[in-house]
């Protein structure tokens, strides 16, 4: 098992739960963490929906990998910001904090953490002016299924 898998093995699988969007809208979210190449990469895909109407709110997909220094890099695309490359802010085996610099001096911060049997995901978009709060989405997920095993040659 690679060091990436050592750190994130407990997050593998399918997760679903309530989401509260920056607008106050309540929804439901699903995240999938799927390992590839014996855990050298982990695909992360997610989507969220308005609880009342079922309308799609956000979606994203990306790959987690380690750089040469052993820090996590997350290359992703999502419906709010398009393409971005996120870098691990600080090494912590219990919490993954990723940051991406975006156009216009903005940045995006994503935090993934396990608390008991829940996976918490917090997305924050930061403006160049620290006095102006950016949008924030908070999601609490419970395991809904396990990741499929990799196909064997």
N, C-alpha and C positions, 0 to 999 in steps of 0.2 A: 504494500500500500504506500502511495506517495505521501509526502508531507501535506499536500493539499487535502488528500483524503483523510489523513490523520486528523486534521482540524475540522473538516466539514462533513464527515461521515454521518453524524447524527442529524444533519439537515437534509440528507438525500430522501427523495420521495415527493409525494404530492401533498400540498398543504392548502387548507381552505379556512376562511374565517371572515369576520366583520372588518370593514374598513371605514374610516372616517376621513373624508376628503377635506381639503383646505377650505372649500366653500361651505362646510358644515353638512354636506350631503352624506348620507349613510349608504354603504354599499356592501358588496361581498367581493372577496379577492381569492384568487387561486395562484399559487406558485408551484413550480416543478423544478426540482434539482436532480439532474440526470448526469451520472458520471460517464466519461468516454476515455478510451485509450488507457485502461486500467487505472482510472482516476487522475490522469495527468491534466484533464480538463473536466470542468463541471459546467454543463449547460444550465442556465437559469432562465426560465420563462415565466411570465406572469401576466395576469389580466385581471381587471376589476370591472364590476358592473353596478349600476344604480339599483339599489335594493327594491325600489318601488316599481320601476319600469323595465328593468332588465337591460337597459341601454348600456353599451360599452362605455366605460369612462377612460380607462388607460390600458395599454398593453406594452410589453417589452420582451426582448430576448437577448441573451448575451452569453459569453463564455468567461468563466473564472479560470485563471491559470497563475502560475508563479513566475515572476521574473527571475533574472540571474542572481539577485540578492535574496531571493526567497520571500519577497513580498507579493501579495495578491494583486493582480491586474484584472480588471473586468471590462472587456470590450463589449459594448451593448448598443442597441437601438431601442428607443421607446417612443411612444406617441406624443410625449410632451416636449422632448428636446431633440429628437432625432438621434444621430450617432454621437457617442461619447466614449472616451477611455477613462475609466475610473481607476484610481490608485489607492491602495491601502494607506490610511492616514497614520495609524499607529498599530504595531504588532500586538495583538491580544488574542489568546486562544479561545476566549469565551465570547468575544464581540468582534464583529467585522465592521469596521467603519471605512467607507470608500468615499472618495471625493473626485469630482470631475470639474475642470474649468470649462465654462461655456462661453459662447459669444456674448459680447456686450458687457464683459466683466462679471457676469453672473457665474455662480457655481452650483453644483448639485451635491448633496450629501445623502448617502444611504447608509443606514445602520441595520445590521442583522444580528439578532441576539436570541439565545435560547433562555427561557425562564420556565423551569420545570418541563412540561410536555407541550409548551407553546413556543412558537417561533414569532418573534416580534420584528416587524419591518417598519422603519420610519424613513420617509423620503422628505427631504427639505430642499427647497430651492432658495438660494441666497442671492440677494441683490448686491451690487457694488457698494451701496450705501448701507452700512450696518444698522442704521436707525430705522430702516424700512424693512419690516419683516416680510419674508417671502412665503409662498404657499408651502403647506406641510400636509402630508398624508400619513396617518398612523394605522397599522394593520396588525391584528393579533390572529395568528393562524394555528390550527390544530392539524395533525397528520391525518390525511384522508386515504393514503395508499403508499406503497413502496415503489421505488424506481425499478424499472425493468432491468434485468441483467443485460450486460453487453452481449451481442451475438458472438459466438465462438467460431473461428474459421474451421 
